[in-house]
Amino acid sequence: MARSQQPAVTLFAIGMIGLGVLALAVGDFAMQWQPVAPWFPARTLLAYGSGVLMLACGAGLLFRRTAAWSARILFPYCVIWLLLKVPSLVVAPGMEAVWLGAGEIAVLLTGAWMLFIRLADLPEGSPLAWLAGERSLLAARILFGVALVPIGLSHIIYVQPTHDLVPAWLPFRNGWAYLTGAGQMASGLGVLFGVLPRVAAWAEAMQISLFTLLIWLPATITAPHRRLNWTALAISWAIGAAAWVVAQNIAGRPMELEQEKSSSVADAGSPRLVAK
């Protein structure tokens, strides 16, 4: 992976590590963001296993020797994560909040997908090689663009809850709710229709990162006893990091893709940190 992309990989790795540590600390999944039913067999054991997986794969992304395997594992794991949202979409397709949750996890998935494309280094002739090709890159881009629309729409439909999350020191809090909602939908449409797609993806990544720093970080500092704050902080960080990963890769041309994948393979034997 190109050196310019390494900060985004590091941010994503930190997000996965944070989610893993949180799962191990509370012995549970990430609340409404990982809706595993209470009746699921060995649910607590599975939650600990999920925490170990996210922690190990997050740490693995930081090292060149383990980055490929980490990307190979995180991608299908995030696919399963998104599939957990399907039952609620079937039961309540008219509820925008359900689409919001699915959109957030879809953004997380696109980050893991892009890392898989760039880092997985699949063996020649692998039946999964098509998942690391240019068509897969386009599919991830489409999913990212589609996912942003319900995320932005939720700011407008649920304007009062969004207003309440806007820092009190900012004026015109309703205005910020509408503006950020419109901005996220514009980013999604820009990515989908190729209107300055990389700029649109950068704008989305910046927005989510600002939400993390201005909303969930202060909330966690002021009320560290609330599990929701820690979970929202970790999830928001991971989603924002995924958006940065997508923004770095969204406009890659076929030649760039092959060059960067070749560079990643060449560096795979190095013990240095990816983020170094």
C-alpha positions in Angstrom: 0.0 0.0 0.0 1.2 3.5 -0.8 2.8 5.4 2.0 0.2 8.1 1.7 -2.5 5.6 2.6 -0.8 4.4 5.8 -2.4 7.0 8.1 -5.9 5.8 7.1 -4.9 2.1 7.7 -3.6 3.1 11.1 -6.8 4.9 12.0 -8.9 1.9 10.9 -6.6 -0.4 12.9 -7.0 1.7 16.0 -10.8 1.6 15.6 -10.8 -2.2 15.4 -8.5 -2.4 18.4 -10.8 -0.1 20.4 -13.9 -2.2 19.5 -12.0 -5.3 20.4 -10.9 -4.0 23.8 -14.5 -2.8 24.5 -16.0 -6.2 23.7 -13.5 -7.9 26.0 -14.1 -5.3 28.8 -17.9 -5.7 28.8 -18.2 -9.2 27.5 -20.8 -8.1 24.9 -21.2 -6.9 21.4 -21.4 -3.3 20.3 -25.0 -2.7 21.4 -27.3 -1.7 18.5 -24.4 -1.6 16.1 -23.9 -5.4 16.5 -27.5 -6.7 17.1 -26.8 -10.3 18.1 -30.0 -11.6 19.6 -30.0 -12.5 23.3 -31.2 -16.1 22.5 -28.2 -16.8 20.3 -26.3 -19.9 21.6 -23.1 -19.1 23.5 -23.7 -15.4 22.9 -21.3 -14.2 25.6 -18.5 -16.6 24.4 -19.1 -15.4 20.9 -18.8 -11.8 22.0 -15.4 -12.5 23.6 -14.3 -14.3 20.4 -15.5 -11.3 18.4 -13.4 -9.0 20.7 -10.3 -11.1 20.3 -10.8 -11.2 16.5 -11.1 -7.4 16.2 -8.2 -6.7 18.6 -5.9 -9.2 16.8 -6.8 -8.1 13.3 -6.6 -4.5 14.2 -3.1 -5.0 15.6 -2.3 -7.2 12.6 -3.0 -4.3 10.2 -0.2 -2.4 11.7 2.5 -4.9 10.6 3.4 -5.7 7.1 3.9 -9.4 7.9 0.3 -9.8 9.2 -1.6 -7.1 7.3 -2.7 -9.5 4.5 -4.2 -12.0 6.8 -5.8 -9.3 8.9 -7.5 -7.9 5.8 -8.6 -11.3 4.7 -10.3 -11.9 8.0 -11.8 -8.5 8.6 -13.6 -8.3 5.3 -15.8 -11.4 5.7 -16.3 -10.5 9.4 -17.7 -7.1 8.4 -19.9 -8.7 5.8 -21.4 -10.8 8.6 -21.7 -7.7 10.7 -23.8 -6.0 7.9 -25.9 -9.2 7.5 -26.9 -8.8 11.2 -28.9 -5.7 10.1 -30.9 -7.6 7.5 -33.6 -9.0 9.9 -34.5 -5.5 11.1 -34.6 -4.2 7.5 -37.1 -6.9 6.7 -39.2 -6.4 9.8 -39.3 -2.6 9.6 -38.3 -1.4 6.1 -40.2 1.9 6.6 -38.2 2.9 9.7 -35.3 5.3 8.7 -33.4 4.5 11.8 -33.0 0.9 10.6 -31.5 2.1 7.3 -29.2 4.5 9.3 -27.7 1.6 11.2 -27.3 -0.4 8.1 -25.6 2.5 6.3 -23.2 3.0 9.2 -22.1 -0.6 9.1 -22.0 -0.6 5.3 -19.4 2.3 5.5 -17.4 0.2 7.9 -17.6 -2.7 5.5 -16.4 -0.7 2.5 -13.3 0.3 4.5 -12.6 -3.4 5.2 -13.3 -4.2 1.6 -10.9 -1.6 0.3 -8.2 -2.9 2.6 -8.9 -6.4 1.4 -8.5 -5.2 -2.2 -5.2 -3.5 -1.4 -3.6 -5.8 1.2 -5.1 -9.3 0.9 -2.4 -10.5 -1.6 -4.4 -13.6 -2.6 -2.5 -16.5 -4.1 -2.4 -16.7 -7.9 -5.4 -18.7 -9.1 -7.4 -18.2 -5.9 -11.2 -18.5 -6.5 -11.6 -15.3 -4.5 -9.2 -13.3 -6.7 -12.1 -11.4 -8.3 -12.9 -9.9 -5.0 -9.6 -8.0 -5.2 -10.0 -6.7 -8.7 -11.2 -3.5 -10.3 -14.8 -4.5 -10.5 -14.7 -5.2 -6.7 -13.3 -1.7 -6.2 -16.2 -0.3 -8.1 -18.7 -2.3 -6.1 -17.2 -1.1 -2.9 -17.4 2.5 -4.1 -21.1 2.0 -5.0 -21.9 0.5 -1.6 -20.2 3.5 0.1 -22.1 6.0 -1.9 -25.5 4.3 -1.3 -24.7 3.9 2.4 -24.2 7.7 2.9 -27.7 8.6 1.7 -29.7 7.1 4.7 -27.0 8.4 7.1 -27.5 11.9 5.9 -31.3 11.6 5.6 -31.4 10.6 9.3 -30.1 14.0 10.3 -33.2 15.6 8.6 -35.8 13.1 9.6 -34.6 13.0 13.2 -33.7 16.6 13.4 -34.4 17.0 17.2 -32.1 14.1 18.3 -29.5 15.4 15.8 -29.9 18.9 17.3 -29.3 17.5 20.8 -26.0 16.0 19.7 -24.7 19.2 18.2 -22.3 20.9 20.8 -24.2 23.5 22.8 -21.6 26.1 22.1 -22.4 26.1 18.3 -25.2 28.5 17.2 -28.1 27.4 15.0 -28.0 23.8 16.1 -31.0 22.9 13.9 -29.2 24.5 11.0 -26.2 22.2 11.6 -28.4 19.2 11.7 -29.9 20.0 8.3 -26.5 21.1 6.8 -24.6 18.0 7.9 -27.5 15.8 6.6 -27.5 17.5 3.3 -23.7 17.3 3.1 -23.6 13.6 3.7 -26.3 12.9 1.1 -24.4 15.1 -1.3 -21.2 13.2 -0.6 -23.0 9.9 -1.3 -24.5 11.1 -4.6 -21.1 12.6 -5.6 -19.5 9.2 -5.1 -22.3 7.4 -6.9 -22.4 9.6 -9.9 -18.7 10.4 -10.2 -19.0 14.1 -9.4 -15.7 14.8 -7.8 -15.9 11.4 -6.1 -12.7 11.6 -4.2 -13.5 15.1 -2.9 -16.9 13.8 -1.9 -15.4 10.9 0.0 -12.8 13.2 1.7 -15.7 15.5 2.8 -17.6 12.5 4.3 -14.5 11.2 6.1 -13.9 14.7 7.5 -17.5 15.0 8.7 -17.5 11.7 10.5 -14.2 12.4 12.1 -15.5 15.8 13.3 -18.6 14.1 14.8 -16.3 11.7 16.6 -14.1 14.5 18.0 -16.8 17.1 18.8 -19.6 14.8 20.1 -18.5 11.4 21.3 -15.0 12.2 22.6 -16.4 14.9 25.0 -19.3 12.8 25.9 -17.0 9.9 26.9 -14.8 12.3 28.9 -17.7 13.8 30.8 -19.5 10.5 31.4 -16.9 7.8 31.3 -19.2 5.4 33.2 -21.7 5.1 30.3 -21.1 2.2 28.1 -23.0 3.9 25.2 -20.5 6.7 25.1 -17.5 4.4 24.8 -19.3 2.2 22.2 -20.4 5.2 20.1 -16.9 6.7 20.3 -15.3 3.4 19.1 -17.9 2.8 16.4 -17.8 6.5 15.1 -14.0 6.3 15.1 -14.0 3.0 13.1 -16.6 4.3 10.6 -14.7 7.6 10.1 -11.5 5.6 9.6 -13.2 3.4 7.0 -14.3 6.6 5.2 -10.7 7.8 5.1 -9.6 4.4 3.7 -12.3 4.7 1.0 -11.3 8.3 0.2 -7.7 7.2 -0.4 -8.7 4.4 -2.8 -11.9 5.6 -4.5 -10.4 7.2 -7.6 -7.7 4.5 -8.2 -7.2 3.7 -11.8 -6.3 0.1 -12.9 -2.7 0.9 -13.4 -2.5 2.6 -9.9 -4.2 -0.4 -8.4 -1.7 -2.9 -9.8 1.3 -0.7 -8.9 0.1 -0.3 -5.3 -0.7 -4.0 -4.9 2.8 -4.8 -6.3 4.3 -2.4 -3.8 2.4 -4.1 -1.0 3.6 -7.5 -2.0 7.2 -6.3 -2.3 7.0 -4.9 1.3 5.2 -7.9 2.7 8.4 -9.4 4.1 9.4 -6.3 6.0 8.8 -6.4 9.8 8.2 -2.6 9.9 4.9 -1.1 11.0 2.5 -0.3 8.2 2.1 3.1 9.8 5.7 3.8 10.0 
